Amino acid sequence: LAHKYRYIDLLGEGANGKTYLARTTLNDERVAIKALKLSQIENFKSLDLFQREAEVLESLSVQGVPTFHEAIIDSEGAGVCYLVQQYIDAPSIQSYLDQGRIFTEPEALILMRALADILSQLEKNYRPPIIHRDIKPSNIIIKQNDDSDDFQVYLIDFGAVANPQIQSGGSTIAGTFGYMAPEQNIGRPAPQSDTYALAALTAYLISGVDPAEMKTQDLRLIIDPYVENHPVALVQTLRRMLEPNLNSRLADI
């Protein structure tokens, strides 16, 4: 690793590892290096998810997903695994929300459509379709274009990615409360699970209220009190995307 990359800074730290900012020694390109220390993980499911993320990212070519460089899986030796990706120098949506920003309806729709385009590529360009399973503000990086209301949107962190054709007793439950569709709670995600999360995210953008704080009734997220001042067509679309019954939910992203 040291021959290829030059350490710059620590970007973040989680329970199982750290993410670093580095530069390539070849062309000085900035990259993000996600490191998983095996001695710190609670079980090997974390390693399984890390390997799955690396395999999926290596196969991806999607506008809006940072470019994959390489993965180094060292389950013996030093016991550290690395995943290297393009570094996007921009804040996440979560960082804006933490500052109290409520996005305007036009801004929210721009972000919603951009994310829908990324999800459409993941769903329709790959067989089986790729399900992210963890669409949420901290996993979306946005760069606002100068002198424009437009955004460049990037979807990151495929650590919870799922393959819907693999259904076994070992299915994992992954996601974040408030954004998880009901079927994710039993380990059976579908492409429409990401549709559900996108609607929950959009409701947060235009209301400033975290979906985890919204009430539910019969597994249905009750968004109406928070979005009642917005156009009926938008609210109806969000409701269709948030249908708890998978068969009733908006099917085409």
Secondary structure, 3 states (H helix, E strand, C coil): CCCCEEEEEEEEECCCEEEEEEEECCCCCEEEEEEEEHHHCCCCHHHHHHHHHHHHHHHCCCCCCCCEEEEECCCCCCCEEEEEEECCCCCEHHHHHHCCCCCCHHHHHHHHHHHHHHHHHHHHCCCCCCECCCCCHHHEEEEECCCCCCEEEEECCCCCCECCCCCCCCCCCCCCCCCCCHHHHHCCCCHHHHHHHHHHHHHHHHHCCCHHHCCEECCEECCHHHHCCCCHHHHHHHHHHCCCCCCCCCCCC
